[in-house]
Amino acid sequence: MDKISIMIVGVGGQGALLTSRILGSVFMNAGYDVKVSEVHGMSQRGGSVVTYVKCADKVYSPMIGEGEADYILAFEKLEAARYLPYLKPNGVIITDLLEIAPASVGKGRDAYPAGIIEKLEQSGAKVIAMDATAIAKEAGNVKSVNVAILGRLAKLLPFSYEEWMASLTEQIREQFLEVNRKAFDLAY
């Protein structure tokens, strides 16, 4: 398998760290070398956050530069736009349709940008825009948006459904496992 580079972007509290742990678990359980970065950004203050996950036969650094990401998983569509320069040509963005207004919008200085999904598509990226928030609510917990997005990503990666379930079981606390499995399944 060639190297897979994934960026996970969103705002603080959306589960970027758990998402990276689940991805790392899937890759490691399949026998690949994996590097996962720490969360970068103002995660405890609701600011922009990013984590990196790389998988290959041998990985030396988790960092992903501009034009290197195979996939961007975005828990908010403005964050998808912010990190678009990191996507490879013909890379894939999977984004929730959620809009979380940055502080400048909340204070009335700016407007939330219109047409973000269309601009992402015009960039040449393959864009999978999904209402992951609605899927998470249907599953029983709006906080499972990250796992719903992973469910959609799972269809694009060379790992079995059983491998994904094993990693969810390893990484998610038992009391939250069933709702997250349901969110994964609804998006899968």
Buried (B, 14 or more C-beta within 10 A) or exposed (E): EEBBBBBBBBBBEBBBBBBBBBBBBBBBBBEBBBBBBEBBBEBEEBEBBBBBBBBBEEBEEBEBEEEBBBBBBBBBBBBBBBBBEBBBEEBBBBBBBBEBEBEEBEEEEEEBEEEBBEBBBEBEBBBBBBBBBBBBBBBEBBBBBBBBBBBBBBEEBEBEEEBBBBBBEEBBEEEBBEBBBBBBBBBB
